[in-house]
Amino acid sequence: AVLVERRAWANQIRRTTLEQRQALNGWKELMRRYGKGTGRRAPRLLAEARRLMPVCQSAVPVWIMPLNRVAETFDPTKNRFDVVIIDEASQSDMLALIAVYLGKQVVVVGDNEQVSPLAVGIDSQRTQQLIDVYLTDIPNPQLYDGQNSIYDLARTSYEPVCLLEHFRCVTPIIQFCNHLSYNGRIKPLRDSSDLPRRPALAPIRVSGAVE
């Protein structure tokens, strides 16, 4: 594994041109100076970083970042990807549509058992006006009011594929959710032989009542 990693990085270095290296290092430094985006020069620094991104993308084809950074980094008219993967899509609001637009193909990963965005602070009347003006020719336009996740929207057009194998938690921990939300279909596959704490789950009764 170490050999494969070293050889992969060595090959990446060999195939990166001087122009690409300059763009990558420049983008990295510009974004470092951009920071939280509160400085007086922040808009100028961000604009220069976006200008470098097409060259950076030609050197590094895979980028992993939060959605707010996607909106800041990529120019939709210049940056396109073969595949965009949106993780935790059931908790992603309309901002994720920016990432959807950048991809020729999109993989939406989420869980409809999780809580959807609450659209806190959104002007519902203004949102409805925008829907009535701009979304008249798309299916289910009323679902784009900010209260549905990207996962919810994807489910209106495509049949989800349920992933059944679970590797993160040992069986006693995931089993509660398994029976509560997934009808026992999840298959826990993590090996618990090296678990330092046993038992993994300890039931504790709390006295009192829930109102």
N, C-alpha and C positions, 0 to 999 in steps of 0.2 A: 504493500500500500504506500509506503514512504517512497519507494522507487518510482512508482507511477506518478505520485504527486510532484516529485522533483523534476521528472522528465516532462510532465505537462507544463509546469511553470517555465522550464528552460525553453521549451518549444514556443511558448507564448512570447517570451522575451525576444527570441530570434526572429519571429515573424512580425514583431511590432516595429513600424518604421519610425524615423526620427520625428516626422510630423505628428504621428499618432502619440508618441511619447510626450512631445511638447504639449499637445492638447490635453492629455490625461493629467499631467502634472499641473498644467495651468488651471484646469477645471477643479482639481482637488484643492489647490491653494485659494482660488476664488471662492469656493464654497466654504472653506475654513474661515476666510475673512468675512464672508456674508453672515455667518453665525446664525443668530436668531432673526436676522432681517430687520433689525431695529435701527441700524446706523443710517447716517445721512447718505452714504454712498451705496447702501444696500441695493436699490433698484439698478444702478449702473453695474455693480458687480454681478448681480443675478443675470442681467441681460448678456453680459460678456460670457458667463458660464454657459448659458443656453446656446450662444453662437458656436461654442466649441463642441457641443454635444454630438453633432453628426459625425465629426471626426473621431471622437471618443467611442462612439457606438460602433464604428467600423473596426476598432481595435478590440473592444470588449463586447461581445454580442449579448451577454446576459447581465441584467441589472436587477438588483433586489433592493427595494426601498419602500417606505410608507407612502400612502396615496398623496399626502400633502407635498412630499418631496417630488413625486411624479409630476404634479401640477406645476411645480416650480422649475423643474429640470428640463422637461421635454417640450419641444415645439411641435404641435400636432401636424403642422404643414411639412415638417422635415424629418421627424423621427417616427419610424414605423418598425414594428416587430413582427416576426413570423407567428409567434405565440405569446400571449399575455396570460399569466396565471394570477388570479385574484384569490388570495387565501383569506380565511375568516370572512368570507363574503356575506354571511348572514348578519354580520355586525358592521358592514360597510354601507354607507349611505350613498346619495346620488353623486358624490365626488368620485366614486369609482367608475362612473361613466367615462371620465377622462382616460383612464387606463384601458377601458374597453375599446375606445376609439382608436387607440394606438396599435391594436393587434389585428392581424389578418384572421387569426383564430384565437378564441378565448376559452380558457378553462376556469370555471367558477367552482371554488371549493368552499363549502360551508355546511351548516347544520340548521335545519328548520326548527329544531328544538331549542335553539338559543334565542335570546331576546333580540328583536329587530330594533333599528334606530328609532328614537323617540321624536325626532324633528324638533328638539328644544330650541326656542328662539327664532323659528322660521315663521314669517308672516304668511299665514295660510291664505289670506285673501289675495295677496300679491302673487303667491305661488299659483293659485287657481287662475288668475289672469294670464300668467305666462303659459300655463297648460292650454287654456282656451285659444291663445294666439298661435303658439308654435308647435303644439303636439296634436293637431287635429287629424293628421294622416297616419298616425302610428297606432298599433293595437293597445288597448287598455291604457289610454293616456292618463286616466284619473289615478293610476297607481304610482305616478311619478310626482307625488306630492311631498316626498321626503320622509314619509312614514313607513316606507317599504325598503328592504335591503336589496342589494344587487342580486343576492341569492333568490329572494322572492320574485324579482322580475324575471330572472332566468327560468324559474320553474313555470312561468306562464307560457313559455314557448318550447321548453325542452324537458324530456323525462329525466329525472335525476338518476344517477348510478350510485347505489349505496355501497360504500366501502365497509366491509364487515370485519376485517382483521385489525385488532387493536394491540399496539406494542408499548404504549406509554406507561400504563398503570398495571400493577399486578391484579390478578383476578378478583380478590375480595373488594378492592376499591372500585373498579369499573362495574362490578356486578350490580350495584345499586342502580346506576344510570341505565344499565343494560335492561333490567326488568322494568324500570319506570318509564323509559322513553322509547326503547327499541325492540320491545317484545322478545327479548332474549336472543336476538339475532347476532349480536356482536360476539366475536370469537377472541377472547383475551389470549395473547400469544407470548406475553413477556415471561421470561424465565425468572422465577422467584427464588432460585436456589442461593443466590448471592445477596439476598435481602438482609441488611444488617439489623433491622428492627422487626421483631415478631411478637404478636401477630401484626399484620399490616393494617388491620382495621379493628378498633376496639369499641364496642357499643357502650354508650354512656346514657343513662336515663336522667333527664332533667325534670325536676318537679315543677309543677305549675301548669297553667293553661294558656293557650293561645287565643286571643280574642279576635 
